[in-house]
Amino acid sequence: MELKEAIQNIKSIDNLKRIIEYYGTNLITNSNTIKANCPIHGEKTPSFYLNDEGSGAYYKCFGCGAGGDIINFIQLKEGLATIEATKKAYDILGIKCDLKPSKLDNLKNYIETNKFYKLDNYYIEDVFIYMVEADIPSFLKIKYRSVSNRSKKEMRTYKIVDNGEYFKTTTIASGGEYEPTIYNYPAVKKAIDKKLNIYFVEGEKDVKTLQRLGLTATTIYSKKWLKTYTEQLHDAKIVFIGDTGKAGEEFKKLVYGNLKNVVKTFKVVDLPNIDALGDNADVTDWLNIKGNTKEKLIEAIKESWDLKVSEKWANVDIKESKNGIVVTPKKTLKNFEIMLKRTDTTIHFNEISKQLEINT
């Protein structure tokens, strides 16, 4: 079996517990909660939790921010590449491992172990591979994290070249043009066909966070929009979860401006209290706050507002009265007034837009 299948087969909560206990951490189980003193940083009060959501079990420390799955934990403890860490997991669990790495698996392993890809005082935190089809890669980004300062990161981009028996990389500059694509495109394409939501975020890390929760997500390589992105997302139902601050707002405008005429819906999620995390905070940062769960995220998604619909209200005055909400058009629309029963302090554009259309 290929590496992805081998990892998925052992991502149960019971296996994760066994692996963590194997490395000497005592887990505390109370009702539905599994926690421990973090084995990564010293602490006296447990902030290290195990969860089982979406695509498998994972750990999260709300103290130091470390998190990942069963393989990430072994890599953290032993400094192994993904393939070797997977073999180690099977060995600890006492399961036979008939691993047959794919060409992409071998490429990632080569990157993780070859000195050519190393940066002084940085370690490879992740490798993001951009695919144009399920078995056709285009290019990859390597994300490096500072050993001494976790707030510092570096990125390197390489074109992927198919050499028949194996993939190799060249720098974008020396390798010529690469085929552009949104991140996670094969899964996005399937989700569009099934009329499922596509969650648009600002970075590959956030895509993986949402994938872990069982959601189909995507992002783009840089802040430069390409025609290919528009074509790939045609007829999509977009749910945008942006970063905080000015840069996040500009990114939302970029994405919406290029997609509003080709997508079915473009909803925007406002995560509760995310602004308190400061500028450039993202959905992963929000989920790293204790108490912010998948359930709270889903609730925020349900409360999202459709930016395409809200544009219809650009020429409408909305005022409150004791009887409800009064919607009055400006001169550009017909002279009418809609009285709506008020249920809360939020105006749900999706709910009342049909009323607007009927009365105009």
C-alpha positions in Angstrom: 0.0 0.0 0.0 1.0 3.6 -0.6 2.1 5.9 2.2 -1.1 7.9 2.4 -3.2 4.7 2.9 -0.7 3.3 5.4 -1.0 6.4 7.5 -4.8 6.6 7.3 -5.1 2.9 8.3 -3.6 3.6 11.8 -5.0 7.1 12.6 -7.4 5.8 15.3 -7.6 7.3 18.7 -6.5 4.0 20.3 -3.4 3.8 18.2 -2.5 7.4 18.9 -2.8 6.7 22.7 -0.5 3.7 22.4 2.1 5.6 20.5 2.1 8.5 23.0 2.3 6.2 26.0 5.1 4.3 24.3 7.2 7.4 24.5 6.6 7.8 28.2 3.6 10.2 28.5 0.9 9.3 31.0 -2.5 10.1 29.6 -5.5 11.1 31.8 -8.9 10.0 30.6 -12.0 11.8 32.1 -15.4 11.0 30.4 -14.7 12.0 26.8 -11.5 13.9 27.4 -8.0 12.5 27.0 -5.2 14.9 28.1 -1.7 14.9 29.6 1.1 17.2 30.6 2.7 18.2 27.2 5.6 15.9 26.3 7.0 18.7 24.1 7.3 21.5 26.6 7.5 21.4 30.4 4.2 22.2 32.2 2.5 21.4 35.5 -1.1 21.7 34.3 -2.2 19.5 31.4 -2.8 21.4 28.1 -2.1 18.5 25.7 -5.3 16.9 24.3 -6.2 14.1 22.0 -9.1 14.4 19.6 -10.8 12.3 17.0 -12.5 14.3 14.3 -12.9 14.2 10.6 -10.1 12.3 9.0 -8.6 10.7 12.1 -7.2 11.2 15.5 -4.7 14.0 16.3 -3.0 15.7 19.3 -3.0 19.4 20.2 -1.2 21.3 22.9 -2.9 24.5 23.8 0.2 25.6 25.7 3.0 25.5 23.1 0.8 25.1 20.0 2.3 21.8 18.8 -0.2 19.5 17.0 -0.4 16.7 14.5 -1.3 13.1 13.9 0.3 9.8 14.9 3.2 10.1 12.4 3.9 13.8 13.3 4.3 12.8 16.9 6.9 10.1 16.1 8.8 12.5 13.8 8.8 15.1 16.6 10.2 12.5 19.1 12.8 10.9 16.8 13.5 13.3 13.9 12.5 10.7 11.2 11.3 11.3 7.7 7.6 10.4 7.0 8.2 7.0 5.5 10.5 5.9 8.4 8.2 7.3 11.0 5.3 5.3 9.5 7.4 2.1 9.6 8.2 2.9 13.2 4.5 3.4 14.0 3.6 0.0 12.6 6.5 -1.6 14.5 5.4 -0.1 17.8 1.8 -1.2 17.2 2.9 -4.7 16.2 1.2 -4.5 12.8 2.7 -5.9 9.6 3.5 -3.0 7.2 3.4 -3.8 3.5 4.5 -0.4 2.4 5.1 0.4 -1.2 5.8 4.1 -1.5 4.5 6.0 -4.6 6.8 8.2 -6.7 5.5 11.2 -4.8 6.1 9.5 -1.5 9.7 8.8 -2.5 10.1 12.5 -3.6 8.9 13.8 -0.3 11.2 11.3 1.5 14.1 12.5 -0.6 13.4 16.1 0.3 13.1 15.3 4.0 16.5 13.5 4.1 18.7 15.2 1.5 21.1 17.9 2.6 20.4 19.9 -0.6 17.0 21.0 0.9 18.3 21.8 4.4 18.5 25.4 5.7 20.8 26.3 8.6 19.0 26.7 11.9 15.7 25.7 10.2 13.8 22.4 10.0 11.3 21.3 7.4 7.9 21.8 8.9 5.9 20.6 5.9 5.9 20.0 2.1 2.9 21.2 0.1 2.5 19.5 -3.3 0.3 21.2 -5.9 -1.5 18.7 -8.1 -3.2 19.3 -11.5 -4.7 15.8 -11.4 -4.8 13.0 -8.8 -1.6 11.5 -10.2 0.0 14.5 -11.9 2.0 17.0 -9.7 3.0 20.4 -10.9 5.2 22.0 -8.2 5.8 22.0 -4.4 6.5 24.4 -1.6 8.7 23.6 1.3 7.9 25.3 4.6 10.8 25.8 7.0 10.5 26.8 10.6 13.2 28.4 12.8 14.7 26.0 15.4 15.1 28.8 17.9 12.1 31.1 17.0 8.9 29.4 15.9 7.5 32.8 14.6 10.1 32.8 11.9 9.6 30.8 8.7 10.9 30.4 5.2 9.5 29.1 1.9 11.2 27.5 -1.1 9.4 26.5 -4.3 10.4 23.8 -6.8 8.9 22.6 -10.1 8.3 18.8 -10.2 9.6 17.0 -13.2 8.6 13.4 -14.1 11.6 11.3 -15.0 9.7 8.1 -15.6 10.7 6.0 -12.6 10.9 8.9 -10.3 10.1 12.6 -9.8 12.8 15.2 -9.4 12.7 18.9 -8.7 14.2 22.0 -10.3 13.9 25.6 -9.1 11.2 27.5 -10.8 13.7 29.9 -12.3 15.8 27.1 -14.0 13.0 24.7 -14.7 10.9 27.1 -16.8 7.1 27.5 -16.5 5.1 25.2 -14.2 1.4 24.4 -14.7 -0.6 26.6 -12.4 -3.3 25.1 -10.1 -5.1 25.8 -6.9 -4.0 23.8 -3.9 -5.8 20.5 -3.4 -7.4 20.7 -6.8 -8.3 17.0 -7.4 -10.4 17.0 -4.2 -11.9 20.4 -5.0 -12.9 19.2 -8.4 -14.8 16.2 -6.9 -16.5 18.5 -4.3 -17.7 20.9 -7.0 -19.2 18.0 -8.9 -21.0 16.9 -5.8 -22.2 20.5 -5.1 -20.3 20.6 -1.7 -18.8 23.6 -0.1 -15.3 24.6 -1.0 -13.5 26.4 1.9 -11.1 29.1 0.7 -8.4 30.0 3.1 -5.1 32.0 3.0 -2.5 29.3 3.3 -1.8 25.6 2.8 -1.5 25.0 6.5 -5.1 26.1 7.0 -6.2 23.8 4.1 -4.7 20.9 6.0 -6.3 22.0 9.2 -9.8 21.9 7.6 -9.0 18.6 5.8 -8.3 17.1 9.2 -11.9 18.1 10.2 -13.3 16.5 7.0 -13.8 19.7 5.0 -12.6 20.3 1.4 -10.4 23.4 1.3 -8.1 25.2 -1.0 -5.9 28.2 -1.4 -3.6 29.7 -4.1 0.2 29.8 -4.4 0.6 33.6 -4.1 -1.4 36.8 -4.0 -1.2 37.0 -7.8 -4.5 35.7 -9.3 -4.3 33.6 -12.4 -7.0 32.8 -15.0 -6.6 29.1 -14.2 -7.9 29.6 -10.7 -11.1 31.1 -12.0 -11.6 28.2 -14.4 -11.0 25.6 -11.8 -13.5 27.1 -9.4 -16.3 27.7 -11.8 -19.7 26.8 -10.3 -18.2 26.3 -6.9 -20.0 27.1 -3.6 -17.2 29.1 -1.9 -17.0 29.6 1.9 -14.3 32.1 2.6 -12.5 31.9 6.0 -9.9 34.8 5.9 -7.1 36.0 8.1 -7.6 39.1 10.3 -6.3 42.5 9.5 -5.8 44.6 6.4 -3.9 41.9 4.5 -6.7 39.4 5.1 -9.3 41.9 4.0 -7.4 42.6 0.8 -7.1 38.9 0.1 -10.8 38.5 0.4 -11.4 41.3 -2.1 -8.9 39.7 -4.5 -10.6 36.3 -4.3 -14.1 37.6 -4.4 -13.4 40.1 -7.3 -12.2 37.2 -9.4 -14.8 34.7 -8.5 -18.1 36.5 -8.0 -19.3 36.1 -11.6 -18.5 32.4 -11.9 -19.3 30.8 -8.5 -22.8 29.9 -7.3 -22.3 31.4 -3.8 -19.5 33.2 -2.0 -20.1 33.1 1.8 -17.9 34.8 4.3 -17.3 33.3 7.8 -16.8 35.6 10.8 -15.1 33.5 13.5 -16.1 34.6 17.0 -13.5 36.7 18.7 -10.8 36.0 16.2 -9.9 39.7 16.0 -8.6 39.4 19.6 -5.8 37.3 18.3 -4.3 40.3 16.4 -3.5 40.8 12.7 -2.9 37.8 10.4 -4.6 35.4 12.7 -6.1 32.5 10.8 -8.6 29.6 11.3 -5.7 27.3 12.5 -4.8 29.9 15.2 -8.5 30.2 16.1 -8.8 26.5 16.5 -5.7 26.5 18.7 -7.6 28.4 21.3 -9.0 26.1 23.9 -12.7 25.9 23.6 -12.8 26.6 19.9 -14.0 23.3 18.5 -15.1 21.8 15.2 -18.7 22.3 16.5 -18.1 26.0 17.0 -16.5 26.3 13.6 -19.5 24.6 12.0 -21.8 26.9 13.8 -19.9 29.9 12.5 -20.1 28.5 9.0 -23.9 28.2 9.3 -24.0 31.9 10.3 -21.9 32.9 7.3 -23.3 35.6 5.0 -23.3 35.6 1.2 -21.2 38.4 -0.2 -22.9 38.1 -3.6 -26.3 38.6 -2.0 -25.2 41.4 0.2 -24.1 43.4 -2.9 -27.8 43.6 -3.8 -28.2 45.7 -0.6 -25.7 48.3 -1.6 -28.5 50.6 -2.7 -30.8 49.8 0.2 -31.2 51.6 3.6 -31.8 49.3 6.5 -33.3 50.7 9.7 -34.7 49.2 12.9 -38.1 50.1 14.3 -40.1 48.7 17.2 -42.0 46.5 14.7 -39.0 45.0 13.1 -36.4 45.8 10.4 -37.4 48.3 7.7 -35.7 47.9 4.4 -36.2 50.9 2.1 -34.6 51.2 -1.4 -32.6 54.3 -2.5 -33.5 56.1 -5.7 -32.0 53.4 -7.9 -34.6 50.8 -6.9 -38.4 50.9 -6.9 -40.2 52.6 -4.1 -41.2 49.9 -1.6 -40.9 49.0 2.0 -40.5 45.6 3.5 -41.3 44.9 7.2 -39.6 41.8 8.6 -40.1 40.1 11.9 -37.0 40.6 13.9 -35.5 37.5 15.5 -32.2 38.8 16.7 -29.7 41.7 16.1 -28.2 40.1 13.0 -29.6 40.8 9.6 -29.5 37.5 7.6 -29.1 38.6 4.0 -29.6 35.0 2.8 -33.0 34.8 4.5 -34.4 38.1 3.3 -32.9 38.4 -0.1 -35.8 36.4 -1.7 -38.2 38.9 -0.1 -36.3 41.7 -1.7 -36.4 40.1 -5.1 -40.1 39.3 -4.8 -41.0 42.9 -3.8 -38.8 44.5 -6.5 
